[in-house]
Amino acid sequence: MRSIVFAAVLMAATPALAQETAPPPPPATDTAAAEAAIEARAEAFEGRIRQMGEEMGAAITAAGPDRAKRAADLDAIQARYQPEADAFASELEAFVGPQLAALPADQQAGARTGFEAGMAQIRGLPAMVRAQAEQSADAPPAPTPPTPGQ
């Protein structure tokens, strides 16, 4: 998969999914179409997460030293993007859920645990991006290297 988000989410479940001994998958065209659709959705979601980060950076800059304005603006941005993260995680659950259910019982628990951790990460992306933006804004400026001859 080309999508970083989609690949990262599935990595936890990949070992178990690779060992799958379930009945044959649906016809290749159905599987390929579904995979292409979820991959396109993942790429669009990645773009939205980048956009959210840019919006948060701009809000921090615009708020300047006003911490209350910064918090309010970041709350609004995070609230606007949270439903998208939740919806994307739900789409992935619908896509991968049947694959997990088809695993042998001894593999399901581990695969499901890893997959659920990935879904929690996706749902937590708006908060994580916010934390990173705030951390970057609050970090002391990097020291300026001395100029030659000083």
Sequence and secondary structure as in RCSB ss.txt:
>XXXX:A:sequence
MRSIVFAAVLMAATPALAQETAPPPPPATDTAAAEAAIEARAEAFEGRIRQMGEEMGAAITAAGPDRAKRAADLD
AIQARYQPEADAFASELEAFVGPQLAALPADQQAGARTGFEAGMAQIRGLPAMVRAQAEQSADAPPAPTPPTPGQ
>XXXX:A:secstr
   HHHHHHHHTTHHHHHT  SS  S HHHHHHHHHHHHHHHHHHHHHHHHHHHHHHHHHHHHTT HHHHHHHHH
HHHHHHHHHHHHHHHHHHHHHHHHHHTS HHHHHHHHHHHHHHHHHHHTHHHHHHHHHHHHHHS        TT 
